[in-house]
Amino acid sequence: MILWTKNVLSKLYRKFFYPSGVVLADAREYVAGDDTRLINWNITAKTNALFVNNICADSGNDIIFALDVSESIKFGTQKQSKISLAIDVLKTLSQLSEKNNDRVGCLMFSNRVEKYFPPRRRTQCFPYTIDKIVHSQEKLRTDLLVALKFLNKVLTKRSRVILMCDTFALTVGRKAILAQLHILKSRHDLMMFPMVDNNEMLVAQLGRITIEDSETGEFFEVNTNDTEMMTRIATQYAAYQKLIFRDVENIGIKIFPINTRNSATEFLFKLFK
Protein backbone atom coordinates (compact mmCIF):
# COMPACT_ATOMS: atom_id res chain seq x y z
CA MET A 1 0.00 0.00 0.00
CA ILE A 2 2.84 2.38 0.90
CA LEU A 3 4.67 1.56 -2.35
CA TRP A 4 1.48 2.12 -4.35
CA THR A 5 0.94 5.49 -2.65
CA LYS A 6 4.51 6.58 -3.39
CA ASN A 7 4.22 5.57 -7.06
CA VAL A 8 0.91 7.41 -7.47
CA LEU A 9 2.23 10.50 -5.69
CA SER A 10 5.33 10.46 -7.89
CA LYS A 11 3.17 10.55 -11.04
CA LEU A 12 0.93 13.23 -9.57
CA TYR A 13 4.02 15.24 -8.60
CA ARG A 14 5.25 15.09 -12.20
CA LYS A 15 1.91 16.40 -13.45
CA PHE A 16 1.70 19.16 -10.86
CA PHE A 17 5.30 20.35 -11.13
CA TYR A 18 5.66 19.91 -14.87
CA PRO A 19 9.23 20.96 -15.79
CA SER A 20 9.67 23.88 -18.15
CA GLY A 21 12.54 22.28 -20.05
CA VAL A 22 12.13 18.61 -21.08
CA VAL A 23 13.51 16.34 -23.73
CA LEU A 24 11.90 13.19 -25.15
CA ALA A 25 13.69 9.98 -24.23
CA ASP A 26 11.66 7.16 -25.80
CA ALA A 27 8.13 5.76 -25.85
CA ARG A 28 6.44 3.08 -23.77
CA GLU A 29 2.97 1.65 -23.31
CA TYR A 30 0.45 3.75 -21.45
CA VAL A 31 -0.02 2.99 -17.73
CA ALA A 32 -3.03 4.19 -15.73
CA GLY A 33 -2.17 7.56 -14.19
CA ASP A 34 0.15 8.70 -17.01
CA ASP A 35 -0.27 12.24 -18.31
CA THR A 36 -2.53 12.06 -21.39
CA ARG A 37 -0.66 15.04 -22.86
CA LEU A 38 2.31 12.70 -23.41
CA ILE A 39 0.47 10.22 -25.64
CA ASN A 40 2.46 9.48 -28.82
CA TRP A 41 -0.31 9.37 -31.41
CA ASN A 42 1.96 8.25 -34.25
CA ILE A 43 3.07 5.06 -32.49
CA THR A 44 -0.44 4.55 -31.07
CA ALA A 45 -1.94 4.63 -34.59
CA LYS A 46 0.60 2.10 -35.91
CA THR A 47 0.39 -0.38 -33.03
CA ASN A 48 -3.28 0.00 -32.10
CA ALA A 49 -2.17 0.40 -28.45
CA LEU A 50 -1.69 3.53 -26.36
CA PHE A 51 1.93 4.69 -26.12
CA VAL A 52 3.28 7.67 -24.20
CA ASN A 53 6.54 9.57 -24.53
CA ASN A 54 9.05 9.17 -21.73
CA ILE A 55 10.38 12.56 -20.70
CA CYS A 56 13.34 13.58 -18.65
CA ALA A 57 14.25 16.99 -17.37
CA ASP A 58 17.20 18.43 -19.25
CA SER A 59 18.70 19.84 -16.09
CA GLY A 60 16.12 19.36 -13.31
CA ASN A 61 14.47 22.02 -11.22
CA ASP A 62 15.70 23.61 -8.01
CA ILE A 63 13.13 23.17 -5.23
CA ILE A 64 13.59 25.38 -2.16
CA PHE A 65 11.55 24.78 0.98
CA ALA A 66 11.40 27.80 3.30
CA LEU A 67 10.19 26.54 6.68
CA ASP A 68 9.15 28.62 9.69
CA VAL A 69 10.65 27.00 12.82
CA SER A 70 9.49 29.58 15.37
CA GLU A 71 7.81 28.76 18.68
CA SER A 72 4.25 29.22 17.41
CA ILE A 73 4.36 26.28 14.99
CA LYS A 74 4.63 23.84 17.88
CA PHE A 75 0.90 24.41 18.36
CA GLY A 76 -1.54 21.66 17.39
CA THR A 77 -4.86 20.35 18.72
CA GLN A 78 -5.85 17.95 15.94
CA LYS A 79 -3.91 14.87 14.78
CA GLN A 80 -0.51 16.50 15.26
CA SER A 81 1.32 19.78 15.75
CA LYS A 82 1.95 22.15 12.87
CA ILE A 83 5.67 21.41 12.83
CA SER A 84 5.33 17.62 12.84
CA LEU A 85 2.91 17.83 9.89
CA ALA A 86 5.18 20.31 8.08
CA ILE A 87 8.16 17.95 8.51
CA ASP A 88 6.14 15.02 7.10
CA VAL A 89 5.08 17.10 4.08
CA LEU A 90 8.64 18.33 3.53
CA LYS A 91 10.11 14.81 3.78
CA THR A 92 7.61 13.39 1.28
CA LEU A 93 8.00 16.25 -1.19
CA SER A 94 11.80 16.04 -0.88
CA GLN A 95 11.72 12.32 -1.75
CA LEU A 96 9.40 12.96 -4.70
CA SER A 97 11.59 15.84 -5.89
CA GLU A 98 14.76 13.73 -5.83
CA LYS A 99 12.98 10.84 -7.56
CA ASN A 100 12.05 13.25 -10.36
CA ASN A 101 15.64 14.46 -10.77
CA ASP A 102 15.09 17.80 -9.00
CA ARG A 103 17.62 19.43 -6.68
CA VAL A 104 16.28 20.11 -3.19
CA GLY A 105 17.25 22.83 -0.73
CA CYS A 106 15.83 24.10 2.53
CA LEU A 107 15.81 27.35 4.50
CA MET A 108 14.86 27.18 8.18
CA PHE A 109 14.01 30.56 9.65
CA SER A 110 12.58 32.27 12.71
CA ASN A 111 13.42 35.95 13.29
CA ARG A 112 16.76 35.05 11.73
CA VAL A 113 18.16 32.48 9.32
CA GLU A 114 18.62 29.34 11.43
CA LYS A 115 20.02 27.06 8.72
CA TYR A 116 20.24 27.02 4.93
CA PHE A 117 20.89 23.98 2.75
CA PRO A 118 21.60 24.97 -0.90
CA PRO A 119 19.77 22.81 -3.47
CA ARG A 120 21.42 19.45 -4.18
CA ARG A 121 20.35 16.11 -5.63
CA ARG A 122 21.56 13.97 -2.76
CA THR A 123 19.41 13.46 0.32
CA GLN A 124 20.04 16.05 3.04
CA CYS A 125 19.31 15.84 6.77
CA PHE A 126 16.46 18.38 6.89
CA PRO A 127 14.19 16.61 9.44
CA TYR A 128 17.02 16.04 11.95
CA THR A 129 18.15 19.68 11.76
CA ILE A 130 14.57 20.99 12.01
CA ASP A 131 13.86 18.81 15.03
CA LYS A 132 17.05 19.99 16.73
CA ILE A 133 16.18 23.67 16.18
CA VAL A 134 12.51 23.35 17.22
CA HIS A 135 13.33 21.49 20.45
CA SER A 136 16.04 23.88 21.55
CA GLN A 137 15.44 25.82 24.78
CA GLU A 138 15.45 29.17 23.01
CA LYS A 139 12.06 30.76 22.27
CA LEU A 140 12.22 31.64 18.59
CA ARG A 141 10.07 34.43 17.16
CA THR A 142 8.77 34.70 13.59
CA ASP A 143 9.99 37.29 11.10
CA LEU A 144 8.97 36.33 7.58
CA LEU A 145 10.66 39.43 6.19
CA VAL A 146 14.09 38.05 7.16
CA ALA A 147 13.45 34.85 5.19
CA LEU A 148 12.14 36.65 2.10
CA LYS A 149 15.08 39.08 1.96
CA PHE A 150 17.50 36.18 2.35
CA LEU A 151 15.90 34.20 -0.49
CA ASN A 152 15.84 37.25 -2.76
CA LYS A 153 19.56 37.65 -2.12
CA VAL A 154 20.88 34.07 -2.41
CA LEU A 155 18.68 32.58 -5.16
CA THR A 156 20.26 33.60 -8.45
CA LYS A 157 18.86 30.76 -10.58
CA ARG A 158 15.12 30.57 -11.22
CA SER A 159 13.75 28.09 -8.68
CA ARG A 160 10.53 26.71 -7.31
CA VAL A 161 10.07 28.12 -3.81
CA ILE A 162 7.62 26.59 -1.33
CA LEU A 163 7.02 28.83 1.67
CA MET A 164 5.76 26.94 4.75
CA CYS A 165 4.94 29.34 7.59
CA ASP A 166 2.57 30.00 10.44
CA THR A 167 -0.43 32.11 9.39
CA PHE A 168 0.45 34.69 12.06
CA ALA A 169 3.75 35.32 10.25
CA LEU A 170 1.84 37.18 7.54
CA THR A 171 0.22 39.63 9.94
CA VAL A 172 3.35 41.51 11.07
CA GLY A 173 4.77 44.10 8.65
CA ARG A 174 2.20 43.26 5.97
CA LYS A 175 3.19 45.89 3.39
CA ALA A 176 6.90 45.07 3.56
CA ILE A 177 6.16 41.33 3.36
CA LEU A 178 3.93 41.78 0.31
CA ALA A 179 6.66 43.85 -1.39
CA GLN A 180 9.28 41.13 -0.82
CA LEU A 181 6.82 38.41 -1.91
CA HIS A 182 6.23 40.34 -5.13
CA ILE A 183 9.97 40.47 -5.84
CA LEU A 184 10.39 36.76 -5.09
CA LYS A 185 7.40 35.86 -7.29
CA SER A 186 8.78 37.87 -10.21
CA ARG A 187 12.04 35.87 -10.12
CA HIS A 188 10.84 32.41 -9.10
CA ASP A 189 7.88 30.03 -9.11
CA LEU A 190 6.46 30.69 -5.66
CA MET A 191 3.67 29.02 -3.71
CA MET A 192 2.68 29.23 -0.07
CA PHE A 193 1.69 26.49 2.40
CA PRO A 194 0.38 28.35 5.49
CA MET A 195 0.07 26.03 8.52
CA VAL A 196 -3.28 26.24 10.29
CA ASP A 197 -5.12 24.63 13.19
CA ASN A 198 -8.91 24.89 13.45
CA ASN A 199 -8.77 25.61 17.18
CA GLU A 200 -6.21 28.42 17.13
CA MET A 201 -8.77 31.06 18.03
CA LEU A 202 -11.04 28.87 20.17
CA VAL A 203 -10.72 29.16 23.95
CA ALA A 204 -12.93 27.37 26.50
CA GLN A 205 -14.87 29.48 29.02
CA LEU A 206 -12.45 29.35 31.94
CA GLY A 207 -13.03 32.80 33.41
CA ARG A 208 -10.06 35.16 33.69
CA ILE A 209 -6.88 33.44 32.57
CA THR A 210 -3.33 34.52 31.86
CA ILE A 211 -2.00 33.67 28.39
CA GLU A 212 1.66 33.63 27.43
CA ASP A 213 2.79 34.59 23.94
CA SER A 214 4.94 31.57 23.02
CA GLU A 215 7.31 33.67 20.92
CA THR A 216 7.77 36.90 22.90
CA GLY A 217 7.18 35.53 26.41
CA GLU A 218 4.68 38.33 27.15
CA PHE A 219 1.68 37.63 29.42
CA PHE A 220 -1.89 38.79 28.81
CA GLU A 221 -4.97 38.54 31.01
CA VAL A 222 -8.12 37.52 29.14
CA ASN A 223 -11.68 37.06 30.35
CA THR A 224 -12.73 33.95 28.42
CA ASN A 225 -16.28 34.18 29.81
CA ASP A 226 -16.80 37.35 27.76
CA THR A 227 -18.19 35.48 24.75
CA GLU A 228 -18.89 38.70 22.83
CA MET A 229 -15.28 39.81 23.08
CA MET A 230 -13.88 36.35 22.25
CA THR A 231 -16.16 36.05 19.24
CA ARG A 232 -15.16 39.53 18.07
CA ILE A 233 -11.45 38.67 18.33
CA ALA A 234 -11.88 35.42 16.37
CA THR A 235 -14.01 37.16 13.72
CA GLN A 236 -11.55 40.02 13.30
CA TYR A 237 -8.62 37.63 13.01
CA ALA A 238 -10.43 35.48 10.41
CA ALA A 239 -11.32 38.59 8.39
CA TYR A 240 -7.76 39.93 8.57
CA GLN A 241 -6.34 36.55 7.54
CA LYS A 242 -8.73 36.41 4.59
CA LEU A 243 -7.63 39.91 3.56
CA ILE A 244 -3.94 38.94 3.69
CA PHE A 245 -4.54 35.75 1.69
CA ARG A 246 -6.38 37.81 -0.92
CA ASP A 247 -3.49 40.27 -1.17
CA VAL A 248 -1.01 37.38 -1.58
CA GLU A 249 -3.14 35.73 -4.28
CA ASN A 250 -3.45 39.07 -6.11
CA ILE A 251 0.33 38.99 -6.57
CA GLY A 252 -0.15 35.66 -8.35
CA ILE A 253 0.94 33.38 -5.52
CA LYS A 254 -1.09 30.22 -5.01
CA ILE A 255 -2.00 29.38 -1.41
CA PHE A 256 -2.49 25.80 -0.18
CA PRO A 257 -3.18 25.73 3.61
CA ILE A 258 -1.82 22.77 5.58
CA ASN A 259 -4.36 21.82 8.26
CA THR A 260 -3.34 19.76 11.28
CA ARG A 261 -6.52 17.68 10.94
CA ASN A 262 -5.05 16.08 7.78
CA SER A 263 -2.06 13.79 7.33
CA ALA A 264 0.78 14.68 4.96
CA THR A 265 -0.49 12.13 2.41
CA GLU A 266 -4.03 13.55 2.54
CA PHE A 267 -2.70 17.07 2.02
CA LEU A 268 -0.52 16.05 -0.95
CA PHE A 269 -3.34 14.18 -2.69
CA LYS A 270 -5.50 17.32 -2.33
CA LEU A 271 -2.62 19.48 -3.55
CA PHE A 272 -1.97 17.40 -6.66
CA LYS A 273 -5.66 16.86 -7.44
N, C-alpha and C positions, 0 to 999 in steps of 0.2 A: 504493500500500500504506500509506504514511504517512497519507494523507488518510482512508483507510478506518479505520485504527486510531484516529485522532483522533475521527472521527464515532461509532464504537462506544463509545469511552471516554466521550465526552460523554453518550451515552444511559445508560451504566452509572452515570456520576456522578450523573445526575439521579435514578436509581432509589435509589442508595445514600444520597445526601444529600437525601432528599425534603423540600422546604421545608414548614414548619409552616403558613405562611399563603399560600394560593394562590387565584387567581381564574381562572375559565374564560374563555378568549378566544374560541375558535371550535372547529369540528370539522374534521377532515381524514381522509383514508383511512389505514387502518392500514399501517404499514411495519414489516417484520421488526425486532425489537429494542425496539419500543414497549412501554411498561408496560401490561399487560393490565387493570390496575385502572382505566385511563382510557378503556376502551371505552365509547362512547355507544350503549347498546342500543336507544334509541328510533330514532335515525337508521339504525342497522344493520338494524333490523327493516323499516323502510320502503324502504330501498334495496337490501336483500339483499347488502350489501357491508360489511365491517368498517370502522367509523369510530371514531376516538379523539378525545377532547377535548384541545385545545391548552391548556396551562396556562402561566401566567406568575406569577412571584413578585410579591406585592403591594409588597414593599419590598426583597426580596433579603436574603440572610443575610450576616453578618459572619464571615469565615473568618480565624482567626489562627494562623499557623504559629509555633511557638516552637522555635527550632533551637539546639542545643548546638554551639558553634564552638570548643570547647576543644581542647587539643593531642591528646588521646587519639582523637579521631574522624578523625585523619589515617591511622589504622591501616587496613590492608586487604591480604589475601593472596589474594583470589579474583579476580574480574573487575576490581574497582576498590576504591578506598578508601571508607570509610564516608561521608566528607564529599562525595565526588564523586557517589555514589549518592543521598545525601540531597538534594543540589542538583538533580539530575535529577528526583527525585520532586516536590520543591517547585515546580520550574518547570512541570512538566506539570499538577500539581494547580492551580497559580495560573491557568494558561491555561484549564483547564476551569471553574474557579470564575468567572472573568470572562465566559466564554462563556455561563454560566448566570445572569448578572446578579447575582452575588455580589460583595461588597466584600472585598478581600484585604489583610491586614496581616501583618507579620512581626516577631518579636522574636528577636534574635540575642544569645545570652548565653554567658558562661563562669562565672567567679566574680563577675561583675558584668554589668550590662546594657551590651552593646557597641553595639547600635543597635536602635531601635524605629521601625517604619513603621506608623502608624495605618491601619486598614482604609480602602481607597479602591477605586473601580471602575477607575481607569486603571492601566495597567501600571507597576509600580515596579521599580527596579533591584536586586532582591534578590540575584541570583547574583553580580553585580559586587561588591557590598558584602561578601557572604560571603567571596568569594575573596580580597578585599583583607585582611580580618580574619584569615582562616586562614593566609595566607602572610606575615603580619607576623613580625618577629623575636622578638616577645615570646611566652614560653611561657605559654599561658592554661590555668588550672585550671578544673575543673567545680564549680559549686555550684548544684544544681537549686533549692535553697530560695530563692535570690535571684530566679530567674525566676518561680517560683510566687507569691511575695509581690508582685512587680511586677505580674503579671497580675491578681491579686486586687484590686490597688489601682486600676489604670487602666481595666479593662474594666467599664464601668457598664451597657452594653447586653448582653443575652443574646447570646452568640456561640458559634460552633463553634470549639473550640480543638484544634489538632493538635500534640501535644508530640513532638518528634523529638530524642532524646537518646541518649547512649552508655549502655549497660546499667550500667556502673560508677557512673553518676551517681546511681542509685537506692540504692546501698549505703552512702552516707555520710549520717548523720543521718536514718535511716529513719523514726523515729516522727514527727519534725517534718515530713518530706516528705509522709508519708501524711496528716497533719493538714491541710496546705495543699492537697493534692490533693482531699481531701474537701470543702473549702470551695469550690474551683474547680469541682468537679463539681456541687455543689448550685446553682451560679449559671449554669453554662454546659454546653453539650454537649461533653464532653471525651473524646478518645481519644489513645492513646499509640502511637508508632511507635519502639520501641527499636531502635537500630542494632547489629547483631551481625556477627561474623565467626567462621566455624567453627574457625579456628585460633588464636583468642585465647589459649587456655590450653594450646596444644600447643607444646612446645619440644623440638628435636632433642637427642640425647645428645651434648653437646659438652664434657662434663667440668665443671669449675668455671668459671663465667662471671660477669661483672659486668653487671647489668641496670640501666638508668637509667629512673626513672619520668619519662615524657615531660611530665608536668604539674608535678611538684614539683622535678624535677632531682635527686632523691635517688638514690643508688647502692646496690644490693644484690648480695651475692655468693650465687650459687645453684649447687648441685651438680646439674647436669642428668642425671648418670649414676645418681642416686638415684631409680630409677623408682618405688619405693614412695612416696616423699615427693611426687614430681611428680604421681602419680596421685591421691594424697590431696588435694593442693591443688586440682586440677581438679575432683574429685568434690565437695569442700566448696563450691567456688565455684558449681558447677552447682546444688547443692541450695539454696544461699542465694539464688541468682537465682530459682529456682522458687518459693521461699517469698515473695520480694518480689512477683513477678508475681501470686501468689495473693492477697496482701494488697491489691494494686492492683485486681484484678478484683472482690474482695469489696466494694469501694467502689462498684462499678458502672461502672468504666472498662474499655473494651474495649482489648485490646492486640494490635497487628499488627506483629510484628518485621520489620524490613527487613534482609535478609541480603545480604552483598556478593557472593554467588554468583549473584544474580538481577539482571536489568536493571530499570530503573524501570518499563518497560512490563509486564514479567512480574509485578512486585510489585503494580501497580495492577489488573491483570486478576484476580489472586488476591484482592485486597482487595474488589473490586466483585462478585466471584462470589457 
